[in-house]
Amino acid sequence: MTVPRGPTDSSRVPRFAGPATFARLPRLDEVGHADVAVVGVPFDSGVSYRPGARFGPSAVREASRLLRPYHPGLDVSPFAAMQVADAGDIACNPFDIHEAVETIDEAASGLMEGGTRLVTVGGDHTIALPLLRAAARRHGPVALLHFDAHLDTWDTYFGAEYTHGTPFRRAVEEGILDTEAVSHVGTRGPLYGKKDLEDDRRLGFGIVTSADVMRRGVDEVAGALRERIGGRPLYVSVDIDVLDPAHAPGTGTPEAGGLTSRELLEILRGLTGCDIVGADVVEVAPAYDHAEITSVAASHVAYDLISLLALKEER
């Protein structure tokens, strides 16, 4: 077995020096093949309020410089257990959302050839649809855990079917989700009307609100989610606005009353044993951030997702 090439040694090259790949990992073209590829999608033409998530991938990479190779919470060294590499960015048309969705789908499918799993950094939540298409093409309809302040199952905005508020309705309509195992986590805030919840329920989604997490606790929530998912192939989609604005101010549609970064990370760690086949972390908009609070949180979310994939690899 080839020994994975890990991050740049911080005892030789200071963390603030050198190329800002994710966690200072090698580029994909330097290793040829990766078990897990971190890829950026700098696209935010689907947003309905604040723009700026197109700059999310570069900000998260920069904030990830401080990540270290051993994860004590999960007792795993993810970069030693498997080859992880930075695949750069998927460049897509910022003026034609339909073309962009097709480009992301095609590029993600290409990266997944040979069994590589993707942890994608956005970009706005529109990108989840083509990423789910690519995952379902390989694994069949997938279970979904969607961490978000919002449902993202609306039908259209201004007549547009592809936006950051519609990807999961489109995914259900396209038959790429296993609707026996789809859940939102962390939702909160005002809606357009009660019909939003009725439509969401009709599409098959379960809901764990941010208030539910506070009252039930992370262990109970994670256990219930694992039970719903079972052994199905699972895609995890994390909108950073699932966190309270105190923990993630740099995002496009902030809502009060969200999860803490600790709660989110602990729920993710509670997914140990799930068959995760892909994941994304989206909606980091660094222009609204302070002292990299949001980018640091997002980098740790991505690191925990990679670590969960490493545990699967070890088994």
Solvent accessible surface area in square Angstrom, and as a share of the most:
residue,aa,sasa,rsa
1,M,207,0.92
2,T,121,0.70
3,V,129,0.74
4,P,25,0.16
5,R,125,0.45
6,G,27,0.25
7,P,44,0.28
8,T,63,0.36
9,D,69,0.36
10,S,45,0.29
11,S,99,0.64
12,R,200,0.73
13,V,53,0.31
14,P,62,0.39
15,R,56,0.20
16,F,173,0.72
17,A,35,0.27
18,G,44,0.43
19,P,107,0.67
20,A,35,0.27
21,T,18,0.10
22,F,0,0.00
23,A,2,0.01
24,R,9,0.03
25,L,5,0.03
26,P,6,0.04
27,R,114,0.41
28,L,39,0.19
29,D,111,0.57
30,E,71,0.32
31,V,41,0.24
32,G,66,0.63
33,H,91,0.41
34,A,0,0.00
35,D,38,0.20
36,V,0,0.00
37,A,0,0.00
38,V,1,0.01
39,V,1,0.01
40,G,0,0.00
41,V,0,0.00
42,P,47,0.30
43,F,4,0.02
44,D,4,0.02
45,S,45,0.29
46,G,5,0.05
47,V,35,0.20
48,S,66,0.43
49,Y,152,0.58
50,R,72,0.26
51,P,78,0.49
52,G,11,0.11
53,A,3,0.02
54,R,96,0.35
55,F,120,0.50
56,G,0,0.00
57,P,2,0.01
58,S,71,0.46
59,A,18,0.14
60,V,0,0.00
61,R,29,0.11
62,E,78,0.35
63,A,11,0.08
64,S,0,0.00
65,R,31,0.11
66,L,106,0.53
67,L,11,0.05
68,R,137,0.50
69,P,72,0.45
70,Y,109,0.41
71,H,6,0.03
72,P,103,0.65
73,G,52,0.50
74,L,21,0.11
75,D,102,0.53
76,V,4,0.02
77,S,37,0.24
78,P,0,0.00
79,F,6,0.03
80,A,69,0.53
81,A,19,0.15
82,M,1,0.00
83,Q,23,0.10
84,V,0,0.00
85,A,0,0.00
86,D,5,0.03
87,A,26,0.20
88,G,30,0.29
89,D,74,0.38
90,I,11,0.06
91,A,89,0.69
92,C,24,0.14
93,N,42,0.22
94,P,57,0.36
95,F,190,0.79
96,D,57,0.29
97,I,32,0.16
98,H,97,0.43
99,E,88,0.39
100,A,0,0.00
101,V,1,0.00
102,E,98,0.44
103,T,42,0.24
104,I,1,0.01
105,D,12,0.06
106,E,133,0.60
107,A,33,0.26
108,A,0,0.00
109,S,30,0.19
110,G,40,0.38
111,L,42,0.21
112,M,11,0.05
113,E,121,0.54
114,G,67,0.65
115,G,40,0.38
116,T,6,0.03
117,R,26,0.09
118,L,9,0.05
119,V,0,0.00
120,T,1,0.00
121,V,4,0.03
122,G,0,0.00
123,G,0,0.00
124,D,0,0.00
125,H,0,0.00
126,T,3,0.02
127,I,0,0.00
128,A,0,0.00
129,L,2,0.01
130,P,0,0.00
131,L,6,0.03
132,L,0,0.00
133,R,33,0.12
134,A,3,0.02
135,A,3,0.02
136,A,12,0.09
137,R,148,0.54
138,R,112,0.41
139,H,70,0.31
140,G,26,0.25
141,P,75,0.47
142,V,0,0.00
143,A,0,0.00
144,L,0,0.00
145,L,2,0.01
146,H,0,0.00
147,F,0,0.00
148,D,0,0.00
149,A,1,0.01
150,H,32,0.14
151,L,4,0.02
152,D,7,0.03
153,T,5,0.03
154,W,33,0.12
155,D,68,0.35
156,T,61,0.36
157,Y,46,0.17
158,F,217,0.90
159,G,66,0.64
160,A,43,0.33
161,E,72,0.32
162,Y,29,0.11
163,T,11,0.07
164,H,17,0.07
165,G,3,0.02
166,T,0,0.00
167,P,3,0.02
168,F,0,0.00
169,R,27,0.10
170,R,16,0.06
171,A,0,0.00
172,V,28,0.16
173,E,105,0.47
174,E,74,0.33
175,G,45,0.43
176,I,22,0.11
177,L,9,0.04
178,D,34,0.17
179,T,54,0.31
180,E,124,0.55
181,A,2,0.01
182,V,0,0.00
183,S,4,0.02
184,H,0,0.00
185,V,0,0.00
186,G,0,0.00
187,T,10,0.06
188,R,32,0.12
189,G,41,0.39
190,P,123,0.77
191,L,68,0.34
192,Y,167,0.63
193,G,33,0.32
194,K,156,0.66
195,K,130,0.55
196,D,20,0.11
197,L,60,0.30
198,E,84,0.38
199,D,21,0.11
200,D,0,0.00
201,R,155,0.57
202,R,159,0.58
203,L,16,0.08
204,G,24,0.23
205,F,11,0.05
206,G,20,0.19
207,I,60,0.31
208,V,14,0.08
209,T,45,0.26
210,S,11,0.07
211,A,40,0.31
212,D,42,0.22
213,V,1,0.01
214,M,127,0.56
215,R,177,0.65
216,R,90,0.33
217,G,29,0.28
218,V,32,0.19
219,D,122,0.63
220,E,98,0.44
221,V,1,0.00
222,A,3,0.03
223,G,24,0.23
224,A,40,0.31
225,L,4,0.02
226,R,97,0.36
227,E,147,0.66
228,R,85,0.31
229,I,2,0.01
230,G,40,0.38
231,G,72,0.69
232,R,77,0.28
233,P,32,0.20
234,L,0,0.00
235,Y,6,0.02
236,V,0,0.00
237,S,0,0.00
238,V,0,0.00
239,D,5,0.03
240,I,0,0.00
241,D,2,0.01
242,V,0,0.00
243,L,2,0.01
244,D,30,0.15
245,P,42,0.27
246,A,74,0.58
247,H,58,0.26
248,A,0,0.00
249,P,22,0.14
250,G,0,0.00
251,T,1,0.01
252,G,3,0.03
253,T,27,0.16
254,P,45,0.28
255,E,38,0.17
256,A,86,0.67
257,G,50,0.48
258,G,16,0.16
259,L,1,0.01
260,T,37,0.21
261,S,34,0.22
262,R,173,0.63
263,E,40,0.18
264,L,0,0.00
265,L,25,0.12
266,E,69,0.31
267,I,0,0.00
268,L,0,0.00
269,R,62,0.23
270,G,18,0.18
271,L,1,0.01
272,T,61,0.36
273,G,52,0.50
274,C,10,0.06
275,D,47,0.24
276,I,3,0.02
277,V,4,0.02
278,G,3,0.03
279,A,1,0.01
280,D,0,0.00
281,V,0,0.00
282,V,0,0.00
283,E,4,0.02
284,V,0,0.00
285,A,1,0.01
286,P,38,0.24
287,A,86,0.67
288,Y,69,0.26
289,D,25,0.13
290,H,116,0.52
291,A,101,0.78
292,E,82,0.37
293,I,70,0.36
294,T,0,0.00
295,S,3,0.02
296,V,60,0.35
297,A,13,0.10
298,A,0,0.00
299,S,1,0.00
300,H,69,0.31
301,V,2,0.01
302,A,0,0.00
303,Y,15,0.06
304,D,1,0.00
305,L,0,0.00
306,I,0,0.00
307,S,0,0.00
308,L,10,0.05
309,L,0,0.00
310,A,0,0.00
311,L,26,0.13
312,K,56,0.24
313,E,75,0.34
314,E,107,0.48
315,R,172,0.63
